[in-house]
Amino acid sequence: MTMLDDISSISIFESDGYGGINENFVTTIDKDTIISRFEEAFKDAEGRKQKVDVDTEKPDYDILIRYENGETHGLHLVLGNTGEKSRVMYVGHENNGFDISPEGTKGLRGVLNNH
């Protein structure tokens, strides 16, 4: 998964479902050390086609990435359990997902459990 530029902040929301981002954010992360955990997990994520039933399934989190250049990306995150893969996808492109390794899941869980 490719990032557009250096990330300036990441806002995390409990998801209401696919297709948009919940506007009631849980937290915003702007510390480089924590942002780097997200970057590591996302940059190593492997793309794959998937079928998502947007009417019955729901991601765990919505993520808004803000870049240094002012651009943004909206993502949905299905957070795996410890030792499992997670899945991330761009909002509006739910059938094109990216698998995050169990190691990446561990890093994301560590961040999300502390915020």
PyMOL commands that set and color helices and strands:
alter all, ss='L'
color gray80, all
select helices_A, chain A and resi 32-43+102-113
alter helices_A, ss='H'
color red, helices_A
select strands_A, chain A and resi 7-14+25-29+46-49+61-67+72-78+86-90+96-100
alter strands_A, ss='S'
color yellow, strands_A
deselect
rebuild
show_as cartoon
